[in-house]
Amino acid sequence: MTRSTAQRSGLIIPKEAASLSTLTATMAVMCYLACLAIGALILINRAVDSWAQGLSEEVTVQVREMETRDIDMDVAAILARLQETPGIDGAEDIGRKAAAKLLEPWLGTEGLDGLPVPRLLRVRVNREMPPDFELLAQELSAVTPAASLDTHRRWEAQLTRMAGTLTALSLLILVLISASAVAMVIFATRAVLDANRTTVDVLHLVGAEDSFVGRAINRRFLATGLWAGGLGAVLALLTFFVAGHAGLPQADGLSAASRSLFYLPETGWWLTPLFLLAVPLVATLLALITSRVTLLRMLRSLT
Amino acid sequence: MLELNEIGFRYGRGQDILQNVSFRLQRGAFSFLTGPSGAGKTTLLRLLFLALRPAHGRIRMFGEDVTRVARSDLPPLRRRVGVVFQDFRLLDHLSTFDNVALPLRVAGQRPTHYARDVMDLLDWVGLKNQAHAFPPVLSGGEKQRAAIARAVIAKPELLLADEPTGNVDPVLARRLMHLFAELNRLGTTVLFATHDQSLFKQVRAPVLYLQDGGLRVL
């Protein structure tokens, strides 16, 4: 009798007296949006890393046609010079046709044959020991005044700036989502406390500390944070999965981006889900800490 | 045990509810508190169970000036005071057992430790068979006995009762009165607020009469 009675101790604040279903639903949406923002953040960083790596591994040497010079001889001389330069892993002429093809989007296909199309040399750079590009540019100019070196630094800088802006935007979205979640938890905490004033008064009268009352109410927010966060993360994972496998021609980029979140064997497929599963933990912590601080403040204002 | 010195109280900017109220309760004493409606009995009791602070004057309880203690130091003092309300103030979502056990639960005791004491007390107040019933299905008398059991389960040194017989029939009122007298005989100091002067005959005790904010001993 004694043991069974003890085991059946009722909840001080019952579930039905602290209904947080609205908060759970809205927080689940917030967590879902947070997961999407995190997914975007991961995608941006991976894309920029891969682009930046490609750009820094290669430089381009452009050899222009000059009336007084033979362009083929200039190209051969430049290639020979490049092969001898330390820090260069290889160089190749992409050919006149390929160079002309690069101009097609601007000039069209007609009449390119008569134009003095510059020759482009693709140069692979050793990432560990890259050459001194300033010195290399001077050396190439000395070989032929028709040669110029493009290190892609301008593109890389623009890319980094764009990635930085997108990352900052994603982080701002995460901060705004967190702030909204905090505000919602504060309102919900006040509502729960108002709905349970009689219970709280009785608890105080029988000698309960604020921390006891806080714990009794906080339990409900623990469940809310875990549910909402879990639901948001699972929905976001499903969204990425469906977007990656939907095969909609109108959303090719989105599909490829979603797939790339999961299929990166070199970094481990589990990294993305791990990041997204951090959302329920953060949401729970946020709900717990916010409701606790709000509760203790409000309880202190009571007699 | 309890000493009030020149206590005054008003709600907000309203008129004085209590004016220069002074009295003293010795340890183990039993006193009635009476007076017309609106005389300030409930306000006085609220001051004594530390739900209000006086506008002026001093209240010494258990050798401590409770008008000066910090809010965070109130819970341990409240645990030494048991309170019974006319409207019971039981929590409807908790069983009779859990309601009675509440003071022990908030004091951090584990159910396995207090379960036997709670059942013994429920037996003593005649509610053993209602241990798992919830307040909405209890009668007025049963609720009041559960409220009394909750007030005394933690063995308080001071028991304050605010019209505990106000919602029960005369026969049950006499039985409850007998219960308070028994608790007092076991060592608890009791201050019993009531309108019912017939109860004064049951227990020979000083009567504190509150009228127009002032107090006199009959």
Interface residues (C-beta under 8 A of the other chain):
Chain A: M1 T2 R3 T5 A6 Q7 R8 S9 G10 L11 I12 P14 E16 A17 T198 T199 D201 V202 L203 H204 L205 V206 G207 A208 E209 D210 F212 R300 T303
Chain B: F49 A51 L52 R53 R71 S72 P75 P76 R78 R79 V83 R89 L91 H93 L94 S95 F97 D98 A101 L102 P103 R105 V106 A107 R110 P111 T112 A115 R116 V118 M119 A131 H132 R150 A154
